């Protein structure tokens, strides 16, 4: 994958995570909803791929944990 593809993945992840948090903050979605956890799940995966490629270990681990937390949220949403 080319560098620009990893940058795009990072930006997509950023937009998904920030959008989910904004929608939660303005009470469009609830913290128990799949609509909140799914963008966090996908966003964290995208950001983790970007961080791995760039060898940014703190950001990688942050997103691995964020990904795991979103799995718990998705599990509980069902």
PDB file of N, CA, C and O in Angstrom, chain B, residues numbered from 101:
ATOM      1  N   UNK B 101       0.843  -1.186   0.000  1.00  0.00           N
ATOM      2  CA  UNK B 101       0.000   0.000   0.000  1.00  0.00           C
ATOM      3  C   UNK B 101       0.883   1.242   0.000  1.00  0.00           C
ATOM      4  O   UNK B 101       1.901   1.288   0.691  1.00  0.00           O
ATOM      5  N   UNK B 102       0.502   2.219  -0.753  1.00  0.00           N
ATOM      6  CA  UNK B 102       1.300   3.433  -0.823  1.00  0.00           C
ATOM      7  C   UNK B 102       1.050   4.310   0.404  1.00  0.00           C
ATOM      8  O   UNK B 102       0.039   4.180   1.094  1.00  0.00           O
ATOM      9  N   UNK B 103       1.994   5.194   0.647  1.00  0.00           N
ATOM     10  CA  UNK B 103       1.930   6.104   1.796  1.00  0.00           C
ATOM     11  C   UNK B 103       0.616   6.874   1.853  1.00  0.00           C
ATOM     12  O   UNK B 103       0.030   7.026   2.925  1.00  0.00           O
ATOM     13  N   UNK B 104       0.154   7.355   0.711  1.00  0.00           N
ATOM     14  CA  UNK B 104      -1.078   8.161   0.701  1.00  0.00           C
ATOM     15  C   UNK B 104      -2.289   7.331   1.107  1.00  0.00           C
ATOM     16  O   UNK B 104      -3.251   7.873   1.651  1.00  0.00           O
ATOM     17  N   UNK B 105      -2.260   6.018   0.852  1.00  0.00           N
ATOM     18  CA  UNK B 105      -3.371   5.166   1.263  1.00  0.00           C
ATOM     19  C   UNK B 105      -3.435   5.054   2.794  1.00  0.00           C
ATOM     20  O   UNK B 105      -4.519   5.059   3.378  1.00  0.00           O
ATOM     21  N   UNK B 106      -2.279   4.956   3.425  1.00  0.00           N
ATOM     22  CA  UNK B 106      -2.256   4.897   4.885  1.00  0.00           C
ATOM     23  C   UNK B 106      -2.667   6.233   5.487  1.00  0.00           C
ATOM     24  O   UNK B 106      -3.334   6.274   6.521  1.00  0.00           O
ATOM     25  N   UNK B 107      -2.274   7.318   4.845  1.00  0.00           N
ATOM     26  CA  UNK B 107      -2.720   8.638   5.310  1.00  0.00           C
ATOM     27  C   UNK B 107      -4.235   8.749   5.200  1.00  0.00           C
ATOM     28  O   UNK B 107      -4.892   9.246   6.114  1.00  0.00           O
ATOM     29  N   UNK B 108      -4.790   8.284   4.081  1.00  0.00           N
ATOM     30  CA  UNK B 108      -6.239   8.313   3.902  1.00  0.00           C
ATOM     31  C   UNK B 108      -6.930   7.467   4.965  1.00  0.00           C
ATOM     32  O   UNK B 108      -7.940   7.888   5.528  1.00  0.00           O
ATOM     33  N   UNK B 109      -6.399   6.279   5.245  1.00  0.00           N
ATOM     34  CA  UNK B 109      -6.962   5.435   6.303  1.00  0.00           C
ATOM     35  C   UNK B 109      -6.976   6.171   7.637  1.00  0.00           C
ATOM     36  O   UNK B 109      -7.967   6.128   8.367  1.00  0.00           O
ATOM     37  N   UNK B 110      -5.888   6.836   7.948  1.00  0.00           N
ATOM     38  CA  UNK B 110      -5.809   7.598   9.195  1.00  0.00           C
ATOM     39  C   UNK B 110      -6.861   8.691   9.264  1.00  0.00           C
ATOM     40  O   UNK B 110      -7.502   8.877  10.299  1.00  0.00           O
ATOM     41  N   UNK B 111      -7.040   9.413   8.165  1.00  0.00           N
ATOM     42  CA  UNK B 111      -8.034  10.488   8.146  1.00  0.00           C
ATOM     43  C   UNK B 111      -9.463   9.948   8.232  1.00  0.00           C
ATOM     44  O   UNK B 111     -10.311  10.539   8.901  1.00  0.00           O
ATOM     45  N   UNK B 112      -9.728   8.838   7.563  1.00  0.00           N
ATOM     46  CA  UNK B 112     -11.056   8.220   7.654  1.00  0.00           C
ATOM     47  C   UNK B 112     -11.329   7.810   9.104  1.00  0.00           C
ATOM     48  O   UNK B 112     -12.413   8.055   9.634  1.00  0.00           O
ATOM     49  N   UNK B 113     -10.343   7.190   9.731  1.00  0.00           N
ATOM     50  CA  UNK B 113     -10.491   6.808  11.129  1.00  0.00           C
ATOM     51  C   UNK B 113     -10.735   8.000  12.024  1.00  0.00           C
ATOM     52  O   UNK B 113     -11.596   7.958  12.904  1.00  0.00           O
ATOM     53  N   UNK B 114      -9.982   9.062  11.805  1.00  0.00           N
ATOM     54  CA  UNK B 114     -10.154  10.296  12.575  1.00  0.00           C
ATOM     55  C   UNK B 114     -11.577  10.827  12.443  1.00  0.00           C
ATOM     56  O   UNK B 114     -12.222  11.139  13.444  1.00  0.00           O
ATOM     57  N   UNK B 115     -12.061  10.927  11.218  1.00  0.00           N
ATOM     58  CA  UNK B 115     -13.411  11.462  10.972  1.00  0.00           C
ATOM     59  C   UNK B 115     -14.470  10.583  11.640  1.00  0.00           C
ATOM     60  O   UNK B 115     -15.409  11.102  12.243  1.00  0.00           O
ATOM     61  N   UNK B 116     -14.330   9.270  11.541  1.00  0.00           N
ATOM     62  CA  UNK B 116     -15.306   8.365  12.141  1.00  0.00           C
ATOM     63  C   UNK B 116     -15.348   8.495  13.659  1.00  0.00           C
ATOM     64  O   UNK B 116     -16.426   8.588  14.246  1.00  0.00           O
ATOM     65  N   UNK B 117     -14.187   8.502  14.292  1.00  0.00           N
ATOM     66  CA  UNK B 117     -14.147   8.577  15.757  1.00  0.00           C
ATOM     67  C   UNK B 117     -14.656   9.926  16.252  1.00  0.00           C
ATOM     68  O   UNK B 117     -15.455   9.980  17.187  1.00  0.00           O
ATOM     69  N   UNK B 118     -14.207  10.998  15.645  1.00  0.00           N
ATOM     70  CA  UNK B 118     -14.642  12.329  16.077  1.00  0.00           C
ATOM     71  C   UNK B 118     -16.136  12.533  15.802  1.00  0.00           C
ATOM     72  O   UNK B 118     -16.838  13.140  16.610  1.00  0.00           O
ATOM     73  N   UNK B 119     -16.616  12.035  14.679  1.00  0.00           N
ATOM     74  CA  UNK B 119     -18.047  12.154  14.363  1.00  0.00           C
ATOM     75  C   UNK B 119     -18.902  11.399  15.381  1.00  0.00           C
ATOM     76  O   UNK B 119     -19.929  11.903  15.836  1.00  0.00           O
ATOM     77  N   UNK B 120     -18.471  10.191  15.732  1.00  0.00           N
ATOM     78  CA  UNK B 120     -19.215   9.413  16.731  1.00  0.00           C
ATOM     79  C   UNK B 120     -19.265  10.154  18.062  1.00  0.00           C
ATOM     80  O   UNK B 120     -20.311  10.205  18.709  1.00  0.00           O
ATOM     81  N   UNK B 121     -18.146  10.724  18.465  1.00  0.00           N
ATOM     82  CA  UNK B 121     -18.098  11.456  19.734  1.00  0.00           C
ATOM     83  C   UNK B 121     -18.960  12.717  19.676  1.00  0.00           C
ATOM     84  O   UNK B 121     -19.652  13.040  20.642  1.00  0.00           O
ATOM     85  N   UNK B 122     -18.922  13.426  18.555  1.00  0.00           N
ATOM     86  CA  UNK B 122     -19.768  14.615  18.397  1.00  0.00           C
ATOM     87  C   UNK B 122     -21.242  14.239  18.484  1.00  0.00           C
ATOM     88  O   UNK B 122     -22.009  14.896  19.188  1.00  0.00           O
ATOM     89  N   UNK B 123     -21.643  13.188  17.775  1.00  0.00           N
ATOM     90  CA  UNK B 123     -23.044  12.762  17.805  1.00  0.00           C
ATOM     91  C   UNK B 123     -23.463  12.333  19.202  1.00  0.00           C
ATOM     92  O   UNK B 123     -24.608  12.552  19.597  1.00  0.00           O
ATOM     93  N   UNK B 124     -22.562  11.731  19.946  1.00  0.00           N
ATOM     94  CA  UNK B 124     -22.852  11.378  21.334  1.00  0.00           C
ATOM     95  C   UNK B 124     -23.013  12.636  22.183  1.00  0.00           C
ATOM     96  O   UNK B 124     -23.938  12.731  22.990  1.00  0.00           O
ATOM     97  N   UNK B 125     -22.125  13.587  22.002  1.00  0.00           N
ATOM     98  CA  UNK B 125     -22.127  14.813  22.789  1.00  0.00           C
ATOM     99  C   UNK B 125     -23.385  15.646  22.556  1.00  0.00           C
ATOM    100  O   UNK B 125     -23.927  16.229  23.496  1.00  0.00           O
ATOM    101  N   UNK B 126     -23.850  15.704  21.311  1.00  0.00           N
ATOM    102  CA  UNK B 126     -25.051  16.499  21.023  1.00  0.00           C
ATOM    103  C   UNK B 126     -26.324  15.657  21.120  1.00  0.00           C
ATOM    104  O   UNK B 126     -27.402  16.086  20.710  1.00  0.00           O
ATOM    105  N   UNK B 127     -26.176  14.455  21.669  1.00  0.00           N
ATOM    106  CA  UNK B 127     -27.278  13.551  22.005  1.00  0.00           C
ATOM    107  C   UNK B 127     -28.095  13.085  20.806  1.00  0.00           C
ATOM    108  O   UNK B 127     -29.312  12.925  20.897  1.00  0.00           O
ATOM    109  N   UNK B 128     -27.416  12.869  19.682  1.00  0.00           N
ATOM    110  CA  UNK B 128     -28.066  12.287  18.512  1.00  0.00           C
ATOM    111  C   UNK B 128     -28.043  10.761  18.620  1.00  0.00           C
ATOM    112  O   UNK B 128     -28.971  10.088  18.174  1.00  0.00           O
ATOM    113  N   UNK B 129     -26.978  10.223  19.215  1.00  0.00           N
ATOM    114  CA  UNK B 129     -26.868   8.784  19.465  1.00  0.00           C
ATOM    115  C   UNK B 129     -26.630   8.576  20.962  1.00  0.00           C
ATOM    116  O   UNK B 129     -26.212   9.495  21.666  1.00  0.00           O
ATOM    117  N   UNK B 130     -26.899   7.375  21.432  1.00  0.00           N
ATOM    118  CA  UNK B 130     -26.631   7.074  22.835  1.00  0.00           C
ATOM    119  C   UNK B 130     -25.350   6.236  22.931  1.00  0.00           C
ATOM    120  O   UNK B 130     -24.909   5.615  21.964  1.00  0.00           O
ATOM    121  N   UNK B 131     -24.784   6.246  24.119  1.00  0.00           N
ATOM    122  CA  UNK B 131     -23.543   5.500  24.329  1.00  0.00           C
ATOM    123  C   UNK B 131     -23.765   3.993  24.291  1.00  0.00           C
ATOM    124  O   UNK B 131     -22.800   3.231  24.245  1.00  0.00           O
ATOM    125  N   UNK B 132     -25.009   3.555  24.307  1.00  0.00           N
ATOM    126  CA  UNK B 132     -25.320   2.129  24.235  1.00  0.00           C
ATOM    127  C   UNK B 132     -25.647   1.671  22.818  1.00  0.00           C
ATOM    128  O   UNK B 132     -25.902   0.487  22.598  1.00  0.00           O
ATOM    129  N   UNK B 133     -25.644   2.585  21.863  1.00  0.00           N
ATOM    130  CA  UNK B 133     -26.115   2.247  20.519  1.00  0.00           C
ATOM    131  C   UNK B 133     -24.995   1.745  19.617  1.00  0.00           C
ATOM    132  O   UNK B 133     -23.825   2.096  19.771  1.00  0.00           O
ATOM    133  N   UNK B 134     -25.402   0.920  18.684  1.00  0.00           N
ATOM    134  CA  UNK B 134     -24.468   0.425  17.666  1.00  0.00           C
ATOM    135  C   UNK B 134     -24.000   1.595  16.790  1.00  0.00           C
ATOM    136  O   UNK B 134     -22.884   1.574  16.272  1.00  0.00           O
ATOM    137  N   UNK B 135     -24.842   2.601  16.629  1.00  0.00           N
ATOM    138  CA  UNK B 135     -24.497   3.775  15.819  1.00  0.00           C
ATOM    139  C   UNK B 135     -23.336   4.563  16.423  1.00  0.00           C
ATOM    140  O   UNK B 135     -22.665   5.316  15.717  1.00  0.00           O
ATOM    141  N   UNK B 136     -23.099   4.399  17.702  1.00  0.00           N
ATOM    142  CA  UNK B 136     -21.947   5.026  18.346  1.00  0.00           C
ATOM    143  C   UNK B 136     -20.721   4.116  18.286  1.00  0.00           C
ATOM    144  O   UNK B 136     -19.623   4.579  17.977  1.00  0.00           O
ATOM    145  N   UNK B 137     -20.896   2.844  18.574  1.00  0.00           N
ATOM    146  CA  UNK B 137     -19.760   1.936  18.692  1.00  0.00           C
ATOM    147  C   UNK B 137     -19.184   1.485  17.350  1.00  0.00           C
ATOM    148  O   UNK B 137     -17.975   1.281  17.239  1.00  0.00           O
ATOM    149  N   UNK B 138     -20.016   1.329  16.344  1.00  0.00           N
ATOM    150  CA  UNK B 138     -19.516   0.859  15.049  1.00  0.00           C
ATOM    151  C   UNK B 138     -18.535   1.849  14.399  1.00  0.00           C
ATOM    152  O   UNK B 138     -17.485   1.422  13.918  1.00  0.00           O
ATOM    153  N   UNK B 139     -18.840   3.152  14.367  1.00  0.00           N
ATOM    154  CA  UNK B 139     -17.837   4.079  13.815  1.00  0.00           C
ATOM    155  C   UNK B 139     -16.536   4.089  14.631  1.00  0.00           C
ATOM    156  O   UNK B 139     -15.453   4.254  14.070  1.00  0.00           O
ATOM    157  N   UNK B 140     -16.645   3.913  15.946  1.00  0.00           N
ATOM    158  CA  UNK B 140     -15.439   3.830  16.768  1.00  0.00           C
ATOM    159  C   UNK B 140     -14.633   2.583  16.430  1.00  0.00           C
ATOM    160  O   UNK B 140     -13.404   2.631  16.372  1.00  0.00           O
ATOM    161  N   UNK B 141     -15.316   1.476  16.210  1.00  0.00           N
ATOM    162  CA  UNK B 141     -14.682   0.209  15.844  1.00  0.00           C
ATOM    163  C   UNK B 141     -13.920   0.349  14.520  1.00  0.00           C
ATOM    164  O   UNK B 141     -12.740   0.008  14.431  1.00  0.00           O
ATOM    165  N   UNK B 142     -14.606   0.850  13.507  1.00  0.00           N
ATOM    166  CA  UNK B 142     -13.985   1.006  12.184  1.00  0.00           C
ATOM    167  C   UNK B 142     -12.898   2.082  12.217  1.00  0.00           C
ATOM    168  O   UNK B 142     -11.820   1.910  11.647  1.00  0.00           O
ATOM    169  N   UNK B 143     -13.198   3.188  12.890  1.00  0.00           N
ATOM    170  CA  UNK B 143     -12.230   4.274  12.987  1.00  0.00           C
ATOM    171  C   UNK B 143     -10.954   3.865  13.692  1.00  0.00           C
ATOM    172  O   UNK B 143      -9.858   4.221  13.259  1.00  0.00           O
ATOM    173  N   UNK B 144     -11.092   3.118  14.778  1.00  0.00           N
ATOM    174  CA  UNK B 144      -9.906   2.665  15.512  1.00  0.00           C
ATOM    175  C   UNK B 144      -9.080   1.691  14.673  1.00  0.00           C
ATOM    176  O   UNK B 144      -7.850   1.710  14.722  1.00  0.00           O
ATOM    177  N   UNK B 145      -9.759   0.846  13.911  1.00  0.00           N
ATOM    178  CA  UNK B 145      -9.030  -0.083  13.034  1.00  0.00           C
ATOM    179  C   UNK B 145      -8.241   0.694  11.977  1.00  0.00           C
ATOM    180  O   UNK B 145      -7.083   0.381  11.701  1.00  0.00           O
ATOM    181  N   UNK B 146      -8.873   1.697  11.396  1.00  0.00           N
ATOM    182  CA  UNK B 146      -8.183   2.525  10.391  1.00  0.00           C
ATOM    183  C   UNK B 146      -7.001   3.262  11.000  1.00  0.00           C
ATOM    184  O   UNK B 146      -5.912   3.283  10.427  1.00  0.00           O
ATOM    185  N   UNK B 147      -7.216   3.858  12.150  1.00  0.00           N
ATOM    186  CA  UNK B 147      -6.135   4.612  12.801  1.00  0.00           C
ATOM    187  C   UNK B 147      -5.013   3.684  13.250  1.00  0.00           C
ATOM    188  O   UNK B 147      -3.843   4.062  13.195  1.00  0.00           O
ATOM    189  N   UNK B 148      -5.356   2.469  13.697  1.00  0.00           N
ATOM    190  CA  UNK B 148      -4.330   1.507  14.106  1.00  0.00           C
ATOM    191  C   UNK B 148      -3.476   1.098  12.909  1.00  0.00           C
ATOM    192  O   UNK B 148      -2.257   0.977  13.030  1.00  0.00           O
ATOM    193  N   UNK B 149      -4.103   0.885  11.762  1.00  0.00           N
ATOM    194  CA  UNK B 149      -3.347   0.536  10.555  1.00  0.00           C
ATOM    195  C   UNK B 149      -2.385   1.657  10.182  1.00  0.00           C
ATOM    196  O   UNK B 149      -1.234   1.408   9.824  1.00  0.00           O
ATOM    197  N   UNK B 150      -2.865   2.881  10.270  1.00  0.00           N
ATOM    198  CA  UNK B 150      -2.023   4.032   9.976  1.00  0.00           C
ATOM    199  C   UNK B 150      -0.865   4.129  10.968  1.00  0.00           C
ATOM    200  O   UNK B 150       0.279   4.348  10.570  1.00  0.00           O
ATOM    201  N   UNK B 151      -1.160   3.967  12.253  1.00  0.00           N
ATOM    202  CA  UNK B 151      -0.130   4.069  13.294  1.00  0.00           C
ATOM    203  C   UNK B 151       0.906   2.955  13.163  1.00  0.00           C
ATOM    204  O   UNK B 151       2.098   3.184  13.368  1.00  0.00           O
ATOM    205  N   UNK B 152       0.455   1.762  12.825  1.00  0.00           N
ATOM    206  CA  UNK B 152       1.378   0.640  12.624  1.00  0.00           C
ATOM    207  C   UNK B 152       2.328   0.943  11.469  1.00  0.00           C
ATOM    208  O   UNK B 152       3.537   0.733  11.569  1.00  0.00           O
ATOM    209  N   UNK B 153       1.766   1.435  10.382  1.00  0.00           N
ATOM    210  CA  UNK B 153       2.576   1.762   9.204  1.00  0.00           C
ATOM    211  C   UNK B 153       3.610   2.844   9.522  1.00  0.00           C
ATOM    212  O   UNK B 153       4.743   2.791   9.045  1.00  0.00           O
ATOM    213  N   UNK B 154       3.212   3.808  10.322  1.00  0.00           N
ATOM    214  CA  UNK B 154       4.104   4.919  10.645  1.00  0.00           C
ATOM    215  C   UNK B 154       4.982   4.632  11.860  1.00  0.00           C
ATOM    216  O   UNK B 154       5.780   5.474  12.272  1.00  0.00           O
ATOM    217  N   UNK B 155       4.826   3.429  12.431  1.00  0.00           N
ATOM    218  CA  UNK B 155       5.603   3.012  13.603  1.00  0.00           C
ATOM    219  C   UNK B 155       5.402   3.947  14.793  1.00  0.00           C
ATOM    220  O   UNK B 155       6.339   4.251  15.531  1.00  0.00           O
ATOM    221  N   UNK B 156       4.158   4.394  14.960  1.00  0.00           N
ATOM    222  CA  UNK B 156       3.792   5.248  16.089  1.00  0.00           C
ATOM    223  C   UNK B 156       3.157   4.365  17.162  1.00  0.00           C
ATOM    224  O   UNK B 156       1.939   4.193  17.206  1.00  0.00           O
ATOM    225  N   UNK B 157       4.006   3.810  18.023  1.00  0.00           N
ATOM    226  CA  UNK B 157       3.543   2.813  18.982  1.00  0.00           C
ATOM    227  C   UNK B 157       2.518   3.325  19.991  1.00  0.00           C
ATOM    228  O   UNK B 157       1.551   2.611  20.252  1.00  0.00           O
ATOM    229  N   UNK B 158       2.665   4.513  20.572  1.00  0.00           N
ATOM    230  CA  UNK B 158       1.630   4.975  21.505  1.00  0.00           C
ATOM    231  C   UNK B 158       0.258   5.114  20.815  1.00  0.00           C
ATOM    232  O   UNK B 158      -0.763   4.720  21.378  1.00  0.00           O
ATOM    233  N   UNK B 159       0.243   5.669  19.611  1.00  0.00           N
ATOM    234  CA  UNK B 159      -1.010   5.809  18.875  1.00  0.00           C
ATOM    235  C   UNK B 159      -1.567   4.449  18.474  1.00  0.00           C
ATOM    236  O   UNK B 159      -2.781   4.245  18.488  1.00  0.00           O
ATOM    237  N   UNK B 160      -0.695   3.528  18.119  1.00  0.00           N
ATOM    238  CA  UNK B 160      -1.130   2.174  17.781  1.00  0.00           C
ATOM    239  C   UNK B 160      -1.829   1.530  18.972  1.00  0.00           C
ATOM    240  O   UNK B 160      -2.928   0.994  18.830  1.00  0.00           O
ATOM    241  N   UNK B 161      -1.200   1.579  20.146  1.00  0.00           N
ATOM    242  CA  UNK B 161      -1.795   0.939  21.320  1.00  0.00           C
ATOM    243  C   UNK B 161      -3.064   1.639  21.776  1.00  0.00           C
ATOM    244  O   UNK B 161      -4.002   0.982  22.229  1.00  0.00           O
ATOM    245  N   UNK B 162      -3.108   2.952  21.665  1.00  0.00           N
ATOM    246  CA  UNK B 162      -4.341   3.672  21.985  1.00  0.00           C
ATOM    247  C   UNK B 162      -5.485   3.147  21.128  1.00  0.00           C
ATOM    248  O   UNK B 162      -6.580   2.910  21.639  1.00  0.00           O
ATOM    249  N   UNK B 163      -5.250   2.965  19.854  1.00  0.00           N
ATOM    250  CA  UNK B 163      -6.303   2.522  18.947  1.00  0.00           C
ATOM    251  C   UNK B 163      -6.613   1.042  19.072  1.00  0.00           C
ATOM    252  O   UNK B 163      -7.741   0.630  18.803  1.00  0.00           O
ATOM    253  N   UNK B 164      -5.645   0.234  19.472  1.00  0.00           N
ATOM    254  CA  UNK B 164      -5.947  -1.166  19.765  1.00  0.00           C
ATOM    255  C   UNK B 164      -6.898  -1.247  20.960  1.00  0.00           C
ATOM    256  O   UNK B 164      -7.859  -2.017  20.943  1.00  0.00           O
ATOM    257  N   UNK B 165      -6.630  -0.460  21.985  1.00  0.00           N
ATOM    258  CA  UNK B 165      -7.511  -0.435  23.160  1.00  0.00           C
ATOM    259  C   UNK B 165      -8.879   0.133  22.780  1.00  0.00           C
ATOM    260  O   UNK B 165      -9.904  -0.410  23.193  1.00  0.00           O
ATOM    261  N   UNK B 166      -8.908   1.210  22.005  1.00  0.00           N
ATOM    262  CA  UNK B 166     -10.170   1.814  21.563  1.00  0.00           C
ATOM    263  C   UNK B 166     -10.982   0.805  20.751  1.00  0.00           C
ATOM    264  O   UNK B 166     -12.202   0.730  20.896  1.00  0.00           O
ATOM    265  N   UNK B 167     -10.320   0.043  19.911  1.00  0.00           N
ATOM    266  CA  UNK B 167     -10.933  -1.007  19.110  1.00  0.00           C
ATOM    267  C   UNK B 167     -11.550  -2.076  20.031  1.00  0.00           C
ATOM    268  O   UNK B 167     -12.690  -2.496  19.829  1.00  0.00           O
ATOM    269  N   UNK B 168     -10.793  -2.502  21.028  1.00  0.00           N
ATOM    270  CA  UNK B 168     -11.289  -3.523  21.966  1.00  0.00           C
ATOM    271  C   UNK B 168     -12.482  -3.012  22.763  1.00  0.00           C
ATOM    272  O   UNK B 168     -13.454  -3.741  22.961  1.00  0.00           O
ATOM    273  N   UNK B 169     -12.416  -1.779  23.216  1.00  0.00           N
ATOM    274  CA  UNK B 169     -13.541  -1.196  23.955  1.00  0.00           C
ATOM    275  C   UNK B 169     -14.784  -1.132  23.070  1.00  0.00           C
ATOM    276  O   UNK B 169     -15.894  -1.387  23.537  1.00  0.00           O
ATOM    277  N   UNK B 170     -14.604  -0.796  21.807  1.00  0.00           N
ATOM    278  CA  UNK B 170     -15.760  -0.721  20.905  1.00  0.00           C
ATOM    279  C   UNK B 170     -16.359  -2.103  20.655  1.00  0.00           C
ATOM    280  O   UNK B 170     -17.565  -2.222  20.439  1.00  0.00           O
ATOM    281  N   UNK B 171     -15.532  -3.147  20.681  1.00  0.00           N
ATOM    282  CA  UNK B 171     -16.061  -4.509  20.551  1.00  0.00           C
ATOM    283  C   UNK B 171     -16.977  -4.824  21.724  1.00  0.00           C
ATOM    284  O   UNK B 171     -18.047  -5.405  21.546  1.00  0.00           O
ATOM    285  N   UNK B 172     -16.558  -4.442  22.914  1.00  0.00           N
ATOM    286  CA  UNK B 172     -17.402  -4.640  24.100  1.00  0.00           C
ATOM    287  C   UNK B 172     -18.711  -3.874  23.938  1.00  0.00           C
ATOM    288  O   UNK B 172     -19.781  -4.401  24.243  1.00  0.00           O
ATOM    289  N   UNK B 173     -18.631  -2.637  23.462  1.00  0.00           N
ATOM    290  CA  UNK B 173     -19.832  -1.832  23.243  1.00  0.00           C
ATOM    291  C   UNK B 173     -20.759  -2.451  22.215  1.00  0.00           C
ATOM    292  O   UNK B 173     -21.975  -2.465  22.405  1.00  0.00           O
ATOM    293  N   UNK B 174     -20.204  -2.960  21.133  1.00  0.00           N
ATOM    294  CA  UNK B 174     -21.020  -3.605  20.101  1.00  0.00           C
ATOM    295  C   UNK B 174     -21.672  -4.860  20.664  1.00  0.00           C
ATOM    296  O   UNK B 174     -22.853  -5.107  20.419  1.00  0.00           O
ATOM    297  N   UNK B 175     -20.924  -5.647  21.409  1.00  0.00           N
ATOM    298  CA  UNK B 175     -21.447  -6.864  22.027  1.00  0.00           C
ATOM    299  C   UNK B 175     -22.633  -6.535  22.945  1.00  0.00           C
ATOM    300  O   UNK B 175     -23.660  -7.213  22.923  1.00  0.00           O
ATOM    301  N   UNK B 176     -22.465  -5.490  23.743  1.00  0.00           N
ATOM    302  CA  UNK B 176     -23.521  -5.101  24.682  1.00  0.00           C
ATOM    303  C   UNK B 176     -24.727  -4.479  23.979  1.00  0.00           C
ATOM    304  O   UNK B 176     -25.843  -4.520  24.498  1.00  0.00           O
ATOM    305  N   UNK B 177     -24.500  -3.908  22.808  1.00  0.00           N
ATOM    306  CA  UNK B 177     -25.608  -3.283  22.060  1.00  0.00           C
ATOM    307  C   UNK B 177     -26.584  -4.333  21.526  1.00  0.00           C
ATOM    308  O   UNK B 177     -27.744  -4.025  21.253  1.00  0.00           O
ATOM    309  N   UNK B 178     -26.115  -5.564  21.379  1.00  0.00           N
ATOM    310  CA  UNK B 178     -26.995  -6.630  20.897  1.00  0.00           C
ATOM    311  C   UNK B 178     -27.576  -7.334  22.033  1.00  0.00           C
ATOM    312  O   UNK B 178     -28.350  -8.273  21.846  1.00  0.00           O
TER     313      UNK B 178
END
